[in-house]
Amino acid sequence: MKYGTWTVSSYEPAAAEALCRAGLSPITAAVLCSRGYDSVARAKALLATDNPLSDPMALLDMDKAAARVRQALSTREHIAVFGDYDVDGITATCLLTDFLRARGAQVTSYIPARMEEGYGLNEIAIRALHEKGVQLIVTVDCGITASDEAALCRRLGIDLVITDHHECKAVLPDAVAVVDPHRKDQPLPHIELAGVGVAFKLAAAIAGGQEKLLDEYCDLLCLGTVADVMPLTGENRTMVARGLRALASAKRVGVAALLRECAAGRHVVNAGTIGYTLAPRINAAGRMGEVSVAMELFLTHDKARAAELAAQLCRLNRKRQDVEAEIYAEAVSMLPAGKHPEAIVLSSETWHQGVVGIVASRLAEEYSCPTFLICLDGDKGKASSRSYGGFNLFQSLELLSELLESYGGHELAAGFTIRRDQIEPFRSQMLRLSGDFSRSDACNRALSVDCEIPPQLLTLSNIAAIDELEPCGAGCPRPVLFMRGLTITELTEVCGGKHLRLRLSNGSESWGAIFFSTNARRAGVALGDVVEIAYTPQINEFRGVRSVQLNLIDIRPDEASRRAQKMAQDYYRQLSAGEALTKEALDALLPERQDFVAVWKYLRDNAERGVVQEDFGCLCRKIARYAARPCSFGKTRVCLDVFAELGLLQISQRPKHVRIRLLPGAQKADLEKSAILNNLKNQKAGSNYGSESGAV
């Protein structure tokens, strides 16, 4: 299981039927009802893509910001647009740069070098821009915590306008204007915008209108908003829907070139295309220290140059993937053995600062806990962190700010700088904070599943109609459905073991399935397992043939297996704690000779270089099929403990699997010498087990 628990919602069939009568498809109707949009009015309100745009002047200080930029335009001042190196920051920088240049402004676009300068406004950049004669700096997607940098701008005679959307500290920077929807004094309701959305609002305030500008910049708005995981509701939904239509026939030469280079234009461009295809390539420029490639791509009007830049972005992305795989493998090897981590806090001097964020995101998802990866350089380290389960990263960093040199970000993703000697205190305090949160009612580590639908609804036409929910993303995600009682009839690792392809059958029907970014060991499954799945249905097209494919979000043993394993785990914990065991517990834990034989023969015949690494539940099921006899969780665990006690093997428990290493030369041992086994036999009054024990 990828997630600890699943929360499966349900729906009233009558409400779903009413939505179907209003024109929605059966799966869409069921999903909307399970999410609470169980009336035609509520459903239409959610799905609307013509929501009105909010007034730019509703944002505090927008009047001051627009007035100062208008002044710079009228007096021909040198303006710098200062951005961030992710998709949101890049698109925001390019949008405002293009807007100002179209109005005759002298504009320098500046995104800091990730390795040398780090995130956000900084002294190196400010002094370099001052030497160029810049009189006004406008930040986009950054700057909200830059109080020291704002003071430096004042000393140098540079005016500063900040536009951002990240969380604010108690004291704002002293600038000409500070525009941020998350200002603590911002009147309600808060406007949820990406950094590119706030930059667009500034451009609209300067221009005096939004509709024409939306037509011009909806593609960049769409890219930044989706990539930054903003809620696709309200005006964001309007912006993104308009942007997706523009991307379908891209007029911006750089965007068109990127779509061609990654073959994304061959299919319908949706929010998923951005999240999984376009955004990683744009992000790669910033991650690999060549953000100028992405900036130039969006600003160029030369088709040939755009094609070169798009190809370069794709090469950078492949390089990023290689670096990411190396960091991920090293980080996993550094995780402490034993129980599941409350939080992951790791550091290294060899990690690439531009890539650790995406590795942190992957680890947070896989190990279901907040993750902090620190790149060390001398006596300091720069960290990227990702949240899980609703843990508020920004608030946690505020609480531990005395241990940090600087920090910024928001609830789900944040960065900070820390001295090397403060890492251990930080780890200790963060484990405490995360542990307290994980035990609170606010923690939600469960996978939210929309509903279980009848398998007969999985038709090509019904699945195609799920596009009624587009644009899908935060606030309106693609459906996650539930199905039970499936047997794994085919199991293949593809793309060099990166992904897992399966065929699942309920007896009367079968479906092809794909589980991305995992393999059989990590998924804890094997041929013949009876499972339940959380999945998103999609249409797969191969050589002109269209078929239903299930895109797996998670997979787990069927309910009966989970219930039996949970009971056995409880009994085993009682045994480990030295508690007196009930008859039921002893029956579940005390192995017979055949159990020892089955476990040993499986390990001997299936160890690779003397090692077996496996999800423990899956290991039990494999041994059972191998030996053609039941092999329970409790008895298998006791067999392994006895073998380890007698010197036949070593066991180490990792967060996601058990690692068993057979010791060289170990072949036989006398079970009668096992203290573990004798303890169990002594507790089982009147047992004849001892007469069947012996050497294996």
C-alpha positions in Angstrom: 0.0 0.0 0.0 1.2 3.5 -0.9 -1.2 5.1 1.5 -1.8 4.0 5.1 -5.6 4.1 4.8 -8.2 4.9 2.2 -11.3 7.0 2.7 -13.9 5.8 0.2 -16.9 8.1 -0.2 -20.2 7.1 -1.6 -23.2 8.7 -3.3 -26.9 8.5 -3.6 -27.9 6.7 -6.8 -31.0 8.9 -7.1 -28.9 12.1 -7.0 -26.5 10.7 -9.6 -29.5 9.8 -11.9 -30.8 13.4 -11.6 -27.4 14.7 -12.8 -27.5 12.2 -15.7 -30.9 13.5 -16.7 -29.3 16.9 -16.8 -26.8 15.7 -19.4 -23.8 14.5 -17.4 -22.3 11.0 -17.9 -22.8 8.3 -15.3 -19.2 8.3 -13.9 -19.1 12.1 -13.8 -22.4 12.2 -12.0 -21.4 9.6 -9.4 -18.1 11.4 -8.7 -19.7 14.8 -8.4 -22.4 13.5 -6.0 -19.7 11.7 -3.9 -17.9 15.1 -3.6 -21.1 16.9 -2.4 -22.1 18.4 -5.7 -25.3 16.4 -5.6 -27.7 18.9 -7.3 -27.7 20.3 -10.8 -27.1 23.8 -9.5 -24.1 22.8 -7.4 -22.5 20.7 -10.2 -22.9 23.5 -12.8 -21.4 26.1 -10.4 -18.3 23.9 -9.9 -17.8 23.1 -13.6 -18.4 26.6 -14.9 -15.5 28.0 -16.9 -16.9 31.5 -17.3 -16.6 32.8 -13.8 -16.0 36.5 -13.5 -12.5 37.8 -12.9 -11.9 39.6 -9.6 -11.1 43.3 -9.5 -7.3 43.8 -9.4 -7.9 46.7 -7.1 -9.3 44.3 -4.5 -5.7 43.4 -3.7 -4.1 45.7 -1.1 -1.5 48.1 -2.4 -2.4 47.3 -6.0 -3.2 51.0 -6.6 0.3 52.0 -5.4 2.0 49.3 -7.4 0.1 50.2 -10.7 0.8 54.0 -10.1 4.5 53.4 -9.6 4.8 51.3 -12.7 2.8 53.8 -14.8 5.2 56.5 -13.6 8.2 54.4 -14.7 6.6 53.9 -18.1 5.9 57.6 -18.6 9.4 58.7 -17.6 11.2 55.8 -19.4 12.8 54.5 -16.3 14.8 51.3 -16.4 12.6 48.5 -14.9 13.7 45.1 -13.7 11.2 42.3 -13.4 12.6 39.9 -10.8 11.2 36.4 -10.7 11.6 32.8 -9.5 13.0 29.8 -11.3 10.0 27.5 -11.2 7.2 27.4 -13.9 5.1 29.9 -12.0 8.0 32.3 -11.6 9.2 32.0 -15.1 5.7 32.5 -16.7 5.1 35.5 -14.3 8.4 37.0 -15.3 7.8 36.6 -19.0 4.2 37.8 -18.8 5.1 41.1 -17.1 8.2 41.6 -19.1 6.3 41.1 -22.4 3.5 43.4 -21.2 5.9 46.2 -20.2 8.1 45.9 -23.4 4.9 46.1 -25.5 4.3 49.5 -23.9 7.8 50.8 -24.7 9.5 50.1 -21.4 13.2 49.3 -21.0 13.0 46.0 -19.1 15.6 43.7 -17.7 14.3 40.3 -16.8 16.1 38.7 -13.8 15.7 35.3 -12.3 18.5 34.4 -9.8 21.0 31.7 -10.4 19.8 28.9 -8.2 23.2 27.6 -7.1 24.9 31.0 -6.6 22.1 33.2 -5.3 19.4 30.8 -4.1 15.7 31.8 -4.0 14.3 35.2 -4.1 15.6 38.8 -4.0 19.2 39.0 -2.9 22.1 41.4 -2.5 24.1 40.1 -5.4 21.1 40.7 -7.8 20.2 44.1 -6.4 23.7 45.4 -6.7 24.1 44.1 -10.2 20.8 45.7 -11.3 21.9 49.0 -9.6 25.0 49.0 -11.7 22.9 48.6 -14.8 20.9 51.7 -13.9 17.7 50.0 -12.8 15.5 52.5 -10.9 12.5 50.2 -10.2 12.4 46.5 -9.3 9.1 44.6 -9.6 9.1 41.2 -8.1 6.9 38.4 -9.3 6.3 35.1 -7.3 8.8 36.2 -4.7 9.9 39.0 -2.4 7.3 38.7 0.4 9.9 37.9 3.1 12.7 40.1 1.6 12.8 42.8 4.4 16.7 43.1 4.4 16.7 43.3 0.6 14.0 46.0 0.7 16.2 48.0 3.0 19.2 47.7 0.7 17.0 48.9 -2.3 16.1 52.0 -0.3 19.8 52.7 0.5 20.7 52.4 -3.1 17.8 54.6 -4.3 15.9 51.8 -6.1 12.2 51.7 -5.7 10.7 48.2 -5.0 7.3 46.9 -5.8 6.6 43.4 -4.5 4.0 41.0 -6.0 3.9 37.5 -4.6 1.5 34.9 -3.4 3.4 33.0 -0.7 2.8 33.1 3.0 3.6 36.4 4.8 5.5 36.9 8.0 4.2 39.2 10.7 6.2 42.2 9.3 6.1 43.0 5.6 9.1 44.4 3.7 9.2 48.2 3.5 8.5 48.7 -0.2 6.6 51.1 -2.4 3.9 48.5 -2.6 3.4 44.9 -1.3 0.8 43.0 -3.3 0.0 39.5 -2.0 -3.3 37.7 -1.6 -2.0 36.2 1.6 -1.3 39.4 3.4 -2.8 39.0 6.9 -4.6 42.3 6.5 -6.1 41.4 3.1 -9.9 41.8 3.3 -11.9 38.6 2.8 -12.5 36.6 0.8 -8.9 35.7 0.0 -8.2 35.5 -3.7 -6.3 32.2 -4.5 -3.9 33.2 -7.3 -0.6 31.8 -8.5 2.4 34.2 -8.8 1.6 34.5 -12.5 -2.0 35.4 -11.5 -0.8 38.2 -9.3 1.5 39.5 -12.1 -1.5 39.4 -14.5 -3.5 41.4 -12.0 -0.8 44.1 -11.9 -0.7 44.2 -15.7 -4.5 44.5 -15.8 -4.5 47.3 -13.2 -1.9 49.2 -15.3 -3.8 48.6 -18.6 -7.2 49.4 -17.0 -8.9 46.1 -18.2 -8.6 42.3 -18.1 -10.5 40.7 -21.0 -8.1 41.7 -23.8 -5.1 40.8 -21.6 -6.6 37.5 -20.7 -6.8 36.6 -24.4 -3.1 37.6 -24.8 -1.7 35.9 -21.8 -4.0 33.0 -20.9 -1.5 30.5 -22.1 1.2 31.7 -19.6 -1.5 32.0 -16.9 -2.6 28.5 -17.5 0.9 27.0 -17.4 1.9 28.8 -14.1 -1.4 28.2 -12.3 -1.6 24.5 -13.0 2.1 23.9 -12.4 1.9 25.7 -9.0 -1.1 23.5 -8.0 -3.5 26.3 -7.5 -7.2 25.4 -6.9 -8.9 25.2 -10.3 -12.1 26.8 -9.0 -13.5 30.3 -9.5 -11.5 32.7 -11.7 -8.5 30.3 -11.8 -10.8 27.8 -13.6 -11.8 30.5 -16.1 -8.1 31.4 -16.7 -7.0 27.8 -17.1 -9.9 26.8 -19.3 -9.2 29.7 -21.6 -5.5 28.9 -21.5 -6.0 25.2 -22.5 -8.1 26.3 -25.5 -5.2 28.6 -26.5 -2.6 25.8 -26.0 -4.6 23.6 -28.4 -3.5 26.0 -31.2 -0.6 27.8 -29.6 0.3 31.1 -31.1 3.2 31.9 -28.9 6.1 30.4 -30.9 8.0 29.1 -27.8 4.9 27.3 -26.4 4.2 25.8 -29.8 7.8 24.6 -30.2 7.7 22.9 -26.7 4.4 21.2 -27.5 5.9 19.8 -30.7 9.2 18.8 -29.1 7.5 16.6 -26.5 4.8 15.4 -28.8 2.1 16.8 -26.5 0.2 18.5 -29.3 -0.8 15.1 -30.8 -3.4 14.6 -28.1 -5.9 16.8 -26.3 -4.0 19.3 -24.2 -5.4 19.3 -20.6 -4.2 20.1 -17.2 -2.5 16.7 -17.0 -0.5 17.6 -20.1 0.9 20.6 -18.2 1.5 18.8 -14.9 3.2 15.6 -16.4 4.7 16.8 -19.6 5.3 20.5 -20.0 5.9 21.7 -16.4 8.8 19.2 -15.7 10.6 20.4 -18.8 10.1 24.1 -18.0 11.2 23.4 -14.4 14.3 21.6 -15.6 15.8 24.8 -16.8 15.7 26.3 -13.3 16.6 23.1 -11.6 19.7 22.6 -13.7 20.9 26.2 -13.5 19.9 27.3 -17.0 16.7 29.2 -16.4 17.5 31.6 -19.2 16.6 28.8 -21.7 13.0 28.8 -20.5 12.7 32.6 -20.3 14.0 33.0 -23.8 11.7 30.3 -25.1 8.6 32.2 -23.9 9.9 35.6 -25.1 11.3 34.8 -28.5 9.5 35.5 -31.7 11.9 33.4 -33.8 10.5 30.0 -34.7 13.9 28.4 -35.4 15.3 29.7 -32.2 12.3 28.5 -30.3 12.8 25.0 -31.7 16.4 24.9 -30.5 15.4 26.1 -27.1 12.6 23.5 -26.8 15.0 20.7 -27.7 17.5 22.1 -25.1 14.8 22.0 -22.4 14.0 18.4 -23.1 17.7 17.5 -22.9 17.9 19.3 -19.5 14.9 17.4 -18.3 16.5 14.0 -19.2 19.7 15.2 -17.3 17.5 16.2 -14.3 15.9 12.7 -14.3 19.3 11.1 -14.1 20.4 13.3 -11.2 17.1 12.8 -9.4 17.4 9.0 -9.6 20.8 9.2 -8.0 19.7 11.5 -5.2 16.6 9.4 -4.5 18.6 6.2 -4.2 21.1 7.7 -1.8 18.3 9.3 0.3 16.4 6.0 0.6 19.6 4.3 1.7 20.1 6.9 4.5 16.6 6.3 6.0 16.9 4.7 9.4 15.8 1.1 9.8 12.8 0.2 11.8 9.5 2.0 12.2 7.8 4.3 9.7 9.4 7.8 9.9 7.4 10.7 11.5 9.4 13.0 9.2 12.4 12.7 6.9 15.3 15.1 7.5 18.4 14.2 5.5 21.5 16.1 4.4 24.4 15.6 2.0 27.2 17.5 0.5 26.8 15.9 -2.9 23.2 16.6 -3.7 22.1 19.0 -6.5 20.3 22.0 -5.0 18.0 22.3 -8.0 16.8 18.7 -7.9 16.3 17.9 -4.2 12.8 19.5 -4.1 11.4 17.0 -6.5 13.1 14.2 -4.6 11.6 15.5 -1.4 8.2 15.5 -3.0 8.6 11.9 -4.1 9.8 10.8 -0.6 7.0 12.6 1.1 4.5 10.8 -1.1 6.1 7.4 -0.7 6.7 7.5 3.0 3.6 9.5 3.9 5.4 12.2 6.0 6.9 15.7 5.6 10.3 15.6 4.0 13.3 18.0 4.3 16.4 17.5 2.1 19.4 19.7 2.9 22.2 20.5 0.5 25.3 21.2 2.5 28.0 23.6 1.4 30.6 24.5 4.0 29.1 25.4 7.4 25.6 26.0 5.9 22.9 24.1 4.0 20.1 25.0 1.7 16.9 22.9 2.1 13.8 22.1 0.1 10.8 20.6 1.9 7.5 19.1 1.0 4.4 18.5 3.1 2.2 15.5 3.6 -1.1 14.9 5.3 -1.9 18.6 5.8 1.3 19.5 7.8 1.8 23.2 7.5 5.5 23.7 6.5 5.5 27.5 6.7 4.1 27.5 10.2 6.5 24.8 11.3 9.5 26.8 10.0 8.1 29.9 11.8 8.1 27.9 15.1 11.7 26.8 14.5 12.9 30.1 13.0 15.6 30.5 15.7 17.4 27.5 14.3 17.3 28.9 10.7 19.2 31.6 8.8 16.2 32.3 6.6 13.1 30.6 5.3 10.1 31.1 3.0 7.4 29.3 1.1 3.9 28.1 1.9 1.9 25.3 3.5 2.8 22.6 1.1 6.4 23.5 -0.1 9.1 25.6 1.6 12.8 26.3 1.6 15.2 27.5 4.2 18.9 28.0 5.0 20.4 26.4 8.1 23.8 26.2 9.7 25.3 22.8 9.8 25.5 22.7 13.5 21.7 23.4 13.8 20.6 20.4 11.6 20.4 17.9 14.5 18.4 20.3 16.8 16.2 21.0 13.8 15.7 17.3 13.0 14.8 16.6 16.7 12.3 19.5 16.9 10.8 18.7 13.5 10.3 15.1 14.4 8.5 16.2 17.5 6.3 18.7 15.6 5.5 16.2 12.9 4.9 13.4 15.4 2.5 15.6 17.4 0.7 16.5 14.2 0.4 12.9 13.0 -1.4 12.0 16.2 -3.8 14.9 16.0 -7.2 15.0 14.3 -5.9 17.5 11.8 -3.6 14.9 10.2 -5.0 13.3 7.1 -2.7 10.7 5.6 -5.6 8.8 4.0 -6.1 8.5 0.2 -9.4 10.2 -0.7 -11.3 7.9 -3.0 -14.4 9.3 -4.7 -16.6 6.2 -4.8 -17.0 2.6 -6.0 -18.9 2.4 -9.3 -20.3 -0.7 -11.0 -17.6 -2.2 -13.3 -20.0 -2.2 -16.2 -19.8 1.6 -16.3 -16.2 1.3 -17.4 -16.9 1.8 -21.1 -15.0 3.9 -23.6 -17.8 6.4 -24.0 -18.2 6.9 -20.2 -14.5 7.3 -19.6 -14.2 9.8 -22.5 -17.0 11.8 -20.9 -15.0 12.3 -17.7 -13.5 15.2 -19.5 -16.7 17.0 -18.4 -14.7 17.7 -15.2 -11.9 19.4 -17.0 -9.8 21.4 -16.2 -8.9 18.9 -13.5 -6.4 19.7 -10.8 -6.4 21.0 -7.2 -10.0 21.7 -6.2 -11.4 19.6 -9.0 -9.1 16.5 -9.4 -9.5 13.6 -11.8 -11.7 10.9 -10.3 -10.2 8.3 -8.0 -12.5 5.2 -8.1 -12.5 2.0 -6.1 -12.8 -1.6 -7.2 -12.6 -4.8 -5.1 -12.2 -8.6 -5.6 -9.6 -8.4 -8.4 -7.1 -11.1 -9.1 -3.7 -10.2 -10.6 -3.4 -12.4 -13.6 -0.4 -10.6 -15.3 2.4 -8.6 -13.8 5.3 -7.0 -15.7 7.8 -4.3 -14.8 8.3 -1.9 -17.8 10.6 0.9 -18.7 13.6 -0.7 -16.9 11.5 -1.3 -13.8 10.2 2.2 -13.4 6.6 1.3 -13.8 4.4 -1.7 -13.2 1.9 -3.1 -15.8 -0.8 -5.5 -14.6 -3.9 -7.3 -15.8 -6.7 -7.5 -13.3 -9.7 -9.8 -13.4 -13.0 -10.1 -11.4 -13.8 -13.4 -13.0 -16.1 -12.2 -15.7 -14.1 -9.2 -17.0 -10.5 -8.1 -17.0 -8.7 -4.8 -17.5 -5.2 -3.7 -18.3 -3.7 -1.4 -15.6 -0.6 0.7 -15.1 1.0 1.7 -11.8 3.5 4.5 -12.5 6.7 5.1 -10.6 6.7 1.8 -8.7 7.6 -1.9 -9.1 6.2 -5.1 -7.8 8.3 -5.0 -4.6 7.4 -1.5 -3.7 3.8 -2.1 -4.5 3.8 -5.3 -2.4 2.0 -7.4 -4.9 2.6 -10.7 -6.8 0.8 -12.8 -9.4 -2.3 -14.4 -8.0 -2.9 -11.9 -5.3 -6.5 -10.9 -4.7 -6.6 -7.1 -4.3 -8.5 -3.9 -4.1 -7.5 -0.9 -6.2 -7.9 2.9 -6.2 -7.6 4.0 -9.8 -8.4 6.6 -12.4 -9.8 5.2 -15.6 -8.4 6.3 -18.9 -8.4 5.4 -22.6 -5.3 3.8 -23.9 -4.7 3.9 -27.7 -2.1 1.7 -29.2 -1.7 1.1 -32.9 -5.1 2.5 -33.6 -6.8 0.3 -31.0 -8.6 2.0 -28.1 -9.1 0.2 -24.8 -10.0 0.9 -21.2 -6.9 1.2 -18.9 -6.9 1.6 -15.2 -4.3 4.1 -13.9 -3.6 2.8 -10.4 -3.2 5.3 -7.6 -2.8 2.6 -5.0 -3.3 -1.2 -4.5 -3.8 -3.3 -1.4 -4.7 -6.8 -0.4 -8.4 -7.7 -0.2 -10.3 -7.0 3.1 -10.1 -10.5 4.5 -6.3 -10.6 4.0 -5.9 -7.1 5.6 -8.0 -8.1 8.6 -6.1 -11.3 9.2 -2.8 -9.5 8.9 -3.8 -6.7 11.3 -4.8 -9.3 13.9 -1.6 -11.2 13.5 0.4 -8.0 13.8 -1.4 -7.2 17.1 -0.5 -10.7 18.4 3.1 -10.3 17.3 3.4 -7.0 19.1 2.0 -8.7 22.3 4.7 -11.4 21.9 7.5 -8.8 21.4 6.3 -6.9 24.5 6.5 -10.1 26.6 2.8 -10.2 27.3 0.9 -13.4 28.1 -0.8 -14.7 25.0 -4.3 -16.0 24.5 -5.0 -19.3 22.9 -6.1 -17.5 19.8 -2.8 -15.6 19.7 -0.7 -18.7 20.2 -2.6 -20.5 17.5 -1.8 -17.6 15.1 1.9 -17.4 16.1 3.2 -20.9 16.9 4.6 -22.4 13.6 4.6 -26.1 12.7 7.6 -27.8 11.2 6.1 -27.5 7.7 6.0 -23.7 8.2 9.7 -23.6 8.9 10.4 -25.7 5.9 8.3 -23.6 3.6 9.8 -20.3 4.7 13.4 -21.6 4.5 13.0 -23.2 1.1 11.4 -20.1 -0.3 14.2 -17.9 1.0 16.9 -20.3 -0.2 15.4 -20.6 -3.7 14.5 -16.9 -4.2 17.2 -14.9 -2.6 19.2 -12.7 -5.0 22.8 -12.8 -3.9 21.6 -14.1 -0.6 19.1 -11.3 0.0 15.3 -11.1 -0.1 13.7 -7.6 0.1 9.9 -7.5 0.2 6.8 -6.0 1.6 6.1 -8.5 4.4 2.5 -9.2 3.5 3.5 -9.9 -0.1 6.3 -12.1 1.1 3.8 -14.2 3.1 1.5 -14.6 0.1 4.5 -15.6 -2.1 5.6 -18.2 0.4 2.1 -19.6 0.6 1.8 -20.0 -3.2 5.4 -21.4 -3.4 4.7 -24.0 -0.7 1.0 -24.6 -1.7 0.0 -24.2 1.9 -1.3 -21.3 4.1 1.5 -19.1 5.4 0.2 -16.5 7.9 1.8 -13.3 8.8 2.3 -14.2 12.5 3.8 -17.7 11.9 6.1 -16.4 9.1 7.4 -13.6 11.3 8.1 -16.1 14.1 9.9 -18.4 11.7 12.2 -15.6 10.6 12.9 -14.5 14.2 13.8 -18.1 15.1 16.1 -18.4 12.1 17.7 -15.1 13.0 18.1 -16.3 16.6 19.8 -19.5 15.5 22.3 -17.6 13.2 20.8 -18.6 9.8 19.9 -15.1 8.7 19.7 -11.4 9.6 16.5 -9.3 9.4 16.4 -5.5 9.1 13.1 -3.7 9.0 12.9 -0.8 6.6 10.0 1.7 6.5 8.5 0.0 3.4 9.9 -3.5 3.4 11.7 -6.2 5.3 15.3 -7.1 4.3 16.4 -10.7 4.9 20.0 -11.7 4.4 20.9 -15.4 4.5 24.2 -15.9 6.3 27.0 -17.7 4.4 27.3 -21.4 5.2 24.0 -21.5 7.2 22.1 -24.7 6.3 20.8 -26.4 9.4 19.9 -25.5 13.0 18.3 -27.3 15.9 14.9 -25.6 16.5 14.9 -27.1 20.0 17.6 -24.6 21.0 15.4 -21.6 20.1 14.3 -19.6 23.2 11.6 -17.9 21.1 10.1 -21.2 20.1 10.4 -22.7 23.6 8.6 -19.7 25.1 5.7 -20.1 22.7 5.6 -23.9 23.4 5.7 -23.4 27.1 2.7 -21.0 26.9 0.7 -23.5 24.9 -0.2 -25.8 27.7 -0.5 -29.5 26.8 0.9 -28.9 23.2 2.4 -31.8 21.3 4.4 -29.4 19.1 7.7 -30.3 20.6 7.6 -33.9 19.3 7.5 -32.5 15.8 10.4 -30.1 16.1 13.8 -30.9 14.8 16.5 -29.7 12.4 15.8 -27.9 9.1 
